[in-house]
Amino acid sequence: MKTNNEVVKLIEDSIESTGSIDEALRSAVRILKGERDYYNWVGVYLLEGDTLVLHNYIGKPTEHIRIPIGKGVCGTAVALRENQLVSDVTKLENYLACSVETRAEIVVLIRRGDVILGQIDIDSDVPNAFTAEDESLLICVANLLAAKRGFDDPH
């Protein structure tokens, strides 16, 4: 397994070589999923008005393409303006399940200054899968994505 720094470097190099933000998002999702075997579902939601809209993901299909602010772990992250690290999603009343196998979830906001642009959302079928190390990795990736030219228009 590559270190966080090695994964960040892979994503940084990939983002720099892509033309569009959509390609950068797709590349980041692919690399994250490929480098961490316990990342069972990896996606990026972008904030459009008061709704999170799924743009790129790898994993089982989800019906949660649009998530209102405040709903589920993803919407809560935006409402509270805080990353979310959930050890056991089965204990949450507000949980929106992408898969019945999912046990843990981490959501890291993509920000430019105080403005929330979107988020990286990762599910794991392993309880207590995510640590501060995962959050640190994802914050670095979120910062790289936020700095990508054209992020304000992902299409």
RAQUI-V896447 format. One record per residue. RES is the residue in one small letter. SS is DSSP state (alpha for helix, beta for strand, coil for the rest). PHI is phi in whole degrees, -180 to 180 (* if undefined). PSI is psi in degrees with one decimal (NA if undefined). Layout:
# RAQUI-V896447
res=RES ss=SS phi=PHI psi=PSI
res=RES ss=SS phi=PHI psi=PSI
This chain:
# RAQUI-V896447
res=m ss=coil phi=* psi=132.3
res=k ss=coil phi=-72 psi=151.7
res=t ss=coil phi=-71 psi=164.7
res=n ss=alpha phi=-56 psi=-44.5
res=n ss=alpha phi=-61 psi=-39.5
res=e ss=alpha phi=-67 psi=-39.8
res=v ss=alpha phi=-67 psi=-43.9
res=v ss=alpha phi=-60 psi=-42.5
res=k ss=alpha phi=-63 psi=-41.9
res=l ss=alpha phi=-59 psi=-46.9
res=i ss=alpha phi=-68 psi=-41.3
res=e ss=alpha phi=-60 psi=-47.4
res=d ss=alpha phi=-62 psi=-40.5
res=s ss=alpha phi=-66 psi=-44.6
res=i ss=alpha phi=-63 psi=-40.9
res=e ss=alpha phi=-65 psi=-29.2
res=s ss=alpha phi=-91 psi=-3.5
res=t ss=coil phi=-94 psi=153.0
res=g ss=coil phi=-85 psi=-49.6
res=s ss=coil phi=-104 psi=160.9
res=i ss=alpha phi=-66 psi=-33.6
res=d ss=alpha phi=-61 psi=-43.0
res=e ss=alpha phi=-64 psi=-39.3
res=a ss=alpha phi=-64 psi=-43.5
res=l ss=alpha phi=-63 psi=-45.6
res=r ss=alpha phi=-60 psi=-43.3
res=s ss=alpha phi=-65 psi=-44.8
res=a ss=alpha phi=-61 psi=-44.4
res=v ss=alpha phi=-62 psi=-45.3
res=r ss=alpha phi=-62 psi=-45.3
res=i ss=alpha phi=-66 psi=-46.0
res=l ss=alpha phi=-59 psi=-46.4
res=k ss=alpha phi=-63 psi=-40.2
res=g ss=alpha phi=-72 psi=-26.4
res=e ss=alpha phi=-95 psi=-10.9
res=r ss=coil phi=-132 psi=106.9
res=d ss=coil phi=-66 psi=-19.5
res=y ss=coil phi=-91 psi=2.6
res=y ss=coil phi=-87 psi=93.2
res=n ss=coil phi=-82 psi=-27.9
res=w ss=beta phi=-141 psi=126.0
res=v ss=beta phi=-129 psi=124.6
res=g ss=beta phi=-145 psi=162.9
res=v ss=beta phi=-124 psi=123.9
res=y ss=beta phi=-105 psi=139.4
res=l ss=beta phi=-110 psi=143.4
res=l ss=beta phi=-84 psi=120.0
res=e ss=beta phi=-123 psi=102.9
res=g ss=coil phi=67 psi=-120.8
res=d ss=coil phi=-108 psi=25.2
res=t ss=beta phi=-133 psi=138.0
res=l ss=beta phi=-87 psi=129.7
res=v ss=beta phi=-119 psi=125.8
res=l ss=beta phi=-69 psi=126.0
res=h ss=beta phi=-110 psi=-45.8
res=n ss=beta phi=-141 psi=139.0
res=y ss=beta phi=-158 psi=159.7
res=i ss=beta phi=-133 psi=128.7
res=g ss=coil phi=143 psi=-170.1
res=k ss=coil phi=-62 psi=145.6
res=p ss=coil phi=-57 psi=148.3
res=t ss=coil phi=-128 psi=147.3
res=e ss=coil phi=-85 psi=-8.2
res=h ss=coil phi=-89 psi=70.8
res=i ss=coil phi=-83 psi=-32.9
res=r ss=beta phi=-129 psi=125.5
res=i ss=beta phi=-125 psi=121.1
res=p ss=beta phi=-68 psi=148.6
res=i ss=coil phi=-57 psi=134.0
res=g ss=coil phi=96 psi=-12.9
res=k ss=coil phi=-100 psi=132.4
res=g ss=alpha phi=66 psi=-175.7
res=v ss=alpha phi=-65 psi=-41.8
res=c ss=alpha phi=-63 psi=-50.2
res=g ss=alpha phi=-66 psi=-33.5
res=t ss=alpha phi=-65 psi=-40.6
res=a ss=alpha phi=-56 psi=-43.8
res=v ss=alpha phi=-70 psi=-45.3
res=a ss=alpha phi=-60 psi=-41.1
res=l ss=alpha phi=-88 psi=-11.2
res=r ss=coil phi=60 psi=35.2
res=e ss=coil phi=-136 psi=143.9
res=n ss=coil phi=-61 psi=153.3
res=q ss=beta phi=-124 psi=132.3
res=l ss=beta phi=-128 psi=108.6
res=v ss=beta phi=-112 psi=116.7
res=s ss=coil phi=-73 psi=-36.6
res=d ss=coil phi=-143 psi=101.8
res=v ss=alpha phi=-68 psi=-19.7
res=t ss=alpha phi=-69 psi=-14.3
res=k ss=alpha phi=-92 psi=-0.9
res=l ss=coil phi=-96 psi=134.1
res=e ss=coil phi=-77 psi=-30.9
res=n ss=coil phi=-94 psi=15.4
res=y ss=coil phi=-78 psi=135.0
res=l ss=coil phi=-106 psi=106.1
res=a ss=coil phi=-78 psi=126.3
res=c ss=coil phi=-85 psi=-32.5
res=s ss=coil phi=-149 psi=142.6
res=v ss=coil phi=-66 psi=-19.3
res=e ss=coil phi=-79 psi=-18.1
res=t ss=coil phi=-63 psi=133.7
res=r ss=coil phi=-122 psi=-28.3
res=a ss=beta phi=-135 psi=153.8
res=e ss=beta phi=-146 psi=144.2
res=i ss=beta phi=-132 psi=136.1
res=v ss=beta phi=-128 psi=123.8
res=v ss=beta phi=-120 psi=125.9
res=l ss=beta phi=-72 psi=142.0
res=i ss=beta phi=-99 psi=117.4
res=r ss=beta phi=-128 psi=151.6
res=r ss=beta phi=-125 psi=103.2
res=g ss=coil phi=65 psi=-126.9
res=d ss=coil phi=-90 psi=-3.5
res=v ss=beta phi=-89 psi=125.6
res=i ss=beta phi=-86 psi=121.3
res=l ss=beta phi=-95 psi=-29.1
res=g ss=beta phi=172 psi=-154.0
res=q ss=beta phi=-161 psi=155.5
res=i ss=beta phi=-99 psi=127.6
res=d ss=beta phi=-122 psi=126.5
res=i ss=beta phi=-132 psi=132.6
res=d ss=beta phi=-111 psi=148.7
res=s ss=beta phi=-132 psi=145.0
res=d ss=coil phi=-82 psi=-0.6
res=v ss=coil phi=-102 psi=123.3
res=p ss=coil phi=-62 psi=147.6
res=n ss=coil phi=55 psi=34.3
res=a ss=coil phi=-71 psi=-32.6
res=f ss=coil phi=-101 psi=143.6
res=t ss=coil phi=-128 psi=-179.6
res=a ss=alpha phi=-61 psi=-28.2
res=e ss=alpha phi=-63 psi=-42.9
res=d ss=alpha phi=-65 psi=-43.7
res=e ss=alpha phi=-61 psi=-42.2
res=s ss=alpha phi=-61 psi=-45.8
res=l ss=alpha phi=-58 psi=-48.6
res=l ss=alpha phi=-69 psi=-31.9
res=i ss=alpha phi=-63 psi=-43.2
res=c ss=alpha phi=-61 psi=-44.0
res=v ss=alpha phi=-66 psi=-43.3
res=a ss=alpha phi=-59 psi=-40.9
res=n ss=alpha phi=-65 psi=-39.7
res=l ss=alpha phi=-63 psi=-44.2
res=l ss=alpha phi=-65 psi=-43.3
res=a ss=alpha phi=-62 psi=-30.9
res=a ss=alpha phi=-82 psi=-10.8
res=k ss=coil phi=-66 psi=127.3
res=r ss=coil phi=-60 psi=134.6
res=g ss=coil phi=93 psi=3.0
res=f ss=coil phi=-60 psi=-29.9
res=d ss=coil phi=-68 psi=-16.3
res=d ss=coil phi=-134 psi=88.3
res=p ss=coil phi=-72 psi=-4.3
res=h ss=coil phi=-98 psi=NA
